[in-house]
Amino acid sequence: MPPQLLETQGLNSLAFAMLLFLLAAGFSLIYGVGRIANLAHGTFYMVGAYMGYTIATKTGNFWASLAVAALLGAILGWLVELLLLRRLRGRELDQVLLTVGLAFILADVIRAIWGADIRSSSPPPGLSGLVPVFGIQYPAYQLFVICVGIVTFVGLQLVLRSPLGARVRAVTADPQVAASLGVPAQAVASGTFTAAVALAAFGGAVGGPIIALAPGLDLQMMLLALVVVVIGGLGSVAGAFVGAIIVALVNGFGSLFYPEFAPFLIFALMVVVLGFRPQGLLGRRG
């Protein structure tokens, strides 16, 4: 097999890994801080993807579409947490059922607005060509996506090491003790949920030129994000980053060498990881 094909597939897998990370990191943070299994997170990704597509198509400004998608995602996340999830705090099963129902409702709204046709946005003019990488010509936009994921990971790590991050870590470890020490646990949980949904919507807008938009994309991305956080460890941003890379590489090269077994390989990997580390690769015990 030509080495150029392996290099291309490896870079494609890394670009897809960064999209999975943008989705899985928010899901993991929401669960770690608020103990909410937000099964509508993949739908928030798709909302951002369609909003980014619409704004980029109507205005011709791709960069504005990223900002607006993230902003609308933040507003949507804030409203969902304030009006729906806050009333169900501590009731995990009710939260799961609510987010599942919300995912179906938002998916139907998306279908009603945009229809069932397959759509895709175009990269901005400055990133629409090919650039030389490791001796091959590779799309510049995919490299941009890889850089976005790495910068986001580094930024999240810096935030988690800041005084604000200390509050987030305290609420993640024990919200009751954190609240007794003066940490506004409710505000931290609400802010984390809002930021995580904004990150998912931003990821959807970034992924628009790579992954075609169509009904069912939310379930596909949500399923892969769940595998990522299970492998990496719930509540761990670093785990989401490592898990996303592993899942994307297994999916990418599995599709290349064993296309009929690629989905099985991902779940087999998850079973193996859980067998040796039930908390995930970088998750905390308990």
N, C-alpha and C positions, 0 to 999 in steps of 0.2 A: 504494500500500500504506500503511495507517495507520501513523503514526510510533510509536504505542503498541505495535504488533506488533513493530517493529524494536527498540524499547527492551527489550521483554520477552525477545525472542530473544537480544539481546546479553547481558542479565543471566543468562539460562539458560546461555549459552555460557561465561560467566565462572565460574559455579558448577561446571559440568562440568570446566572447565579446572583448578580447584583440586583436584578429585578426581584428575585425571590427574597433577597435580604431586605430590600426596602419594605416588602410586605410582611415578612416573618418577624423582623425586628419590632415593628409596631405591635403585632399580635402578642409576641413574647412579653413586651413591656406592659401591655394592658393586663395580661394574666398575672404577671409578677407583682404589679402594684395594686390593681383593683380586684384580683382573683376573678376576672371576668373572661370566660372563654367566648370571645367575640366571633361567632361563626358568620357574621356579616362582613368580616374584614375583607374577604375576597371581592365582595360586591362594592365596597368602598373603593377598592382598586379599580374596578371596572367603571364606576362613576367618574373617577378622575381621568381614566383613559378616554371616555366618550366626551367629557367636558374639554379635555385638552385637544382632542381631534376637532371638535366644533369650533373652538376659539381659534386654533391655528388655521383652519380652513376659511373661516369668515374674515379674519383680520390679516392673515398672512404673517403673523408674528408668533413664531414658535416659542420664543422665550417668555412672552406674555402668557401663553397658554399654560406653561409650567407653573408660573406664579399664581395665576387665577385658579387652576385646578387645586393647588395646595391650599389656597385660601378658602375656597368653597368646601373642600374636604374638612378643614378645621371647623368651619361654621356648622357643617352637617354633624360632625362628631360631637361638638359642644351641645347641640340641640338634642341629639340622641341620648347623651349621658344625662343631661339636665332633665329632660321630660320623660324619659323611659327607664333607663338603667338605674338611676339614683333611687328610684322608688323600690327597686328590687335588690338593694345591696344586702349581701349575705344569703341570698336565695339563689344558689348556683343553677339549679335545674330550671327555675323560672327564667333566669338570664339566658340560658342556652336556648330555651324554646322561643324567647322573644327575639333573639338575634337571628335564629333560623327563619322565623316568620318575617322579620325585617328584610332579610336577604331575598326572600321570594318576592316581597312587595317591591323592593327597589329594582329587582331584575325585570319585573313586569312593567314598571314605569319606564325603564330604559328601552325595553322592546316597544312600548307604545310611542315613545318619542323618536327613537332612531330606527325602528324597524328591525328586521332580522337579517338584513343584508350584511355581508362582510365588508368592513371598512378598515382603512389604515391611513395614518398620517404620514407625511413626508418629513425627512430630516431637514433642519435649516440649511440654507445654501452653503454656509461655511463648513458643514459637516456631511455633505451629501456625496463626497467623492471617496477615492481610495488613497490610502497612505501605505508606504512600505513599512512592514513590521517583520523582523526576523526573516527577511528574504522573501516575503510574500506581500502581495497587494491586498490590503484588508480595509473594509469600510470604516471610515473615520467615525461614524456615529456610534458604532458598537464600542469603539475604544472610549468614546465619550461616556457611554453608559458605565463601562468598567470604572472609569475615573470617578463618576458620580457616586457609585457604590462605595468605593474606597474612602472618598472624602466624607461621605455620610457616616461611615463606620468610625472614622477617626474623630469626627465632630461629636458623635454620640458618646464615645469614650471620654472625650474631654469634658463634656457636660456632666457625665456621671461621676467625674472626679472633682467637680466644682461643688461649692456649698449647696447649690440647687440639687445636684446629683446626690449629695449626702442625704438630703431629705427624701429623695426618691428611694434610695437604698434603705433608709430607715423604715419607710412605709412598706417596702417590699418585704423586709425581714419580719416586722411585727407591727401592724398598723395601730393596735391598741397601745402598746408601749410608746410608739412614736407620738401618738396623740397626747399621752400623759406627760410627755416631755416638751409639749408645746408645738410640735410639728402639725401644721394644718393638714391632716391626713386626707380629708375630703377634697380640699383644693388641689392637693398633689395628685390624687387619683383622677380628678376631673381634668386637670391640665395634661396629665399623661395620656388619657384617652383621646383628648382633642388633638394633641401633637401626633399620636400614633395614627389616627385616621387621616390627618393631613399628610403624613409620610406615605401612607398607602395610596392616597389619591395622586400625590406627586409621582410615585412610582408608576402608576397607571399612565399618566401623561408622558413620562419618560419612555415607557415601553411601547407607546403607540406606534412608532415607526418600525419596531422590531416584530411585535406580536400582533397579528391581525385581530380586529375587534369583531366579536360575534357573540350571540347568546351562548351561554355555557362557559365563557372564559372565566367568570367569577368562581365557579365550582372547580374548574381545573386548577386555577392559581391557589385557591384556598386549600385544596387537598395537598398540593405540593408544599405549601407553607406549613401545614400541620406536620408533614413528614420532617420538614426542616427543623421545626422547634422541638419535636420529639427527639430527633437525633442530636441536635445541638444542646438541648436543655432548656426547659421553660424558664423564663425570667432572665435569661442571659443574652445580652446583645452580642458578645463575642461568640457564644454558642450558635446564635442565628447566623452569624457571618460564616463561621466554619461549616455549619450544617448546610447552608445554601451552596457553598462551593462544592461540597461533597456530593450533594444530591444532583446538582447541575452537571457535574463531570460524569457521574454514573449514568444519568439520563442521556447526556450527549454522546458519550462513547458507546453506551449500551445500544442506542438507536443506530449507531454507525456499524457496529459489529454484529449485534444480535437484535435487530429491530423488533422481532416478535416477542422477545423476552424483556425489553427495556422497562416496561411498567413493573414487572415482577421483580427485577433487580433492585429497584428503589425500595420496595416494601421488604424484600429479603434483607437488604442492608439495615433497614429500621429494626427488624426483628433481631438481627445479630447484635446491634448496638444495645438494644433493650435487654438482651440476654446477659451482657457483660456489665452494662451500666444503666440500670433502670431510670436514673435521673438524667440521662443524656450525657454526651461527652463533656460538657462544661457546666452542667447543672449542679445545683446544691442538693445534698441529701435532705430528706424531710420536707 
